Amino acid sequence: MVSRDRIRASDADRDRVLDTLGTAFVEGRLTEEEFHARAIWALTSQTYGDLAAVTVRIPPRREAPPLRTVRTDLDRIDRKSLAWGMFLFLMPATLGTAFLTHQAAFFVLFVVAFIGVTVTAQPDT
């Protein structure tokens, strides 16, 4: 019985090895000189054994660092903007309640609380 290493390789087999070499080159695991030398070697290979020898010493893939999502300032709302938004939302309700109940103290309390929130709120870092 004939060993697999001695079986004649097809053009498709050589193309797969060239794809593997190209991927290794793009990932930085082969230098340009190594890539060209191995590509010529792969194109002139006639058996599976010859093709296996072309790829045997390619360095392994490096672990890819975990992908981080880059947050921009447009993706988040800082605390002062949130406080101003809540102020604009609650101001009409506070004015209406103060007007209907004739309690000006309620309105003054709301404004003082809002000033305290906006002064103490720090931008997100």
N, C-alpha and C positions, 0 to 999 in steps of 0.2 A: 504494500500500500504506500502511496506517495504522501509525503509530509506536506502540510498546508503551506509551509514556507517555500516549497518548491513549485507550487501551482502558479501558473502564469497569471499576472494581474491585468485587468482590463483598463481601458482609458477612464472609465467611470471611477475605478478604484484610485487611479492617480489623481483625478480631479478632487476626490474626497480628501486625499492627503494634502493637496495644494490648498484646499479650503481650510484645513486644520492649521497649516503653516501660516496662511494669511491671517487667521484669527489670532494666532500666537504673536505674530508681528504687530498687529494693531493693538493688542493688549500690552505690548512692551516686553514680552517674554523672549523675543528674538531680536537681535540687531539686524540692520539691513543686510549686512554681509552674510550673516548666518541664514537669513531668509533666502537670499539669492542662491547661495551654495546648496541649501537643502532643496530648493525648488528645482534646480538643475538635476540634482541627484534623484529626486522623485520622478522627473520626466524621463530619465534614462533607466529607471528601475524596470525590471521585467517580471519579477516574482513578488508574491506577498511578503516573503522574507526581506527582500530588498526594501519594500515600502515600509515595513515595520521598523527597519533600522533607521529610516529617515526621521521618524518621529519619536524614537525611543528616549532621547535625552532632552526633550523640550521641557523647560522648567514648569512646575505645576502652576495652576492659576492661583493668584493671590485672592485672599478673602476680600470681597468688596466691602467698603465701609457702609454702615447703614445709611440709607438716604435720609437726609434731614430736609424738612420743608422750611424754606426761608420765609420768615414772616416780615412783611413790610409794615410801615407805619399805617398804610391804608387798610390793613387787615384787622387792626384792633382799634378800640375806642379807649382813650384814656379816661381817668376818673373825673377830671374837670369837665370834659365834654359830656359825660354821662350825667353829671350833676346839673349842667346847664340844660340838657334835654329834659330832665325830670322837672326842673324849675319851670320851663316853658309849658310843660304838660300840666303841672299842678297849679300854676299861678291863676288861671281862670277859675278853677274850682275854689281856690282859697279866696279870691276876690268876691266870688258869688256868695260863698258862705258868710264872709265878713259883712257883705252888704245886706243879706237877708236877715242875719241875726243881730245886726247893729253892734257887733263886737269888733271894734278896731284892734283890740289886743290880739285877737286870733291872727289877723293879717300881719301885725308887727312880729309876733312870735314866729310865723312862717318865714319872714324875710330874714330875721336874725339867725334862724336855723340854717337857711340856705347859705348865708354868708359864712357861717362856721364850716359847713361842708365844703364849699369851694376853696376856702383858704387852707384847710387842712389836707385837701386831696392833692396827692403828688402824682405827676405823670408816671405811667408804667415804664419800667426799664427792662 
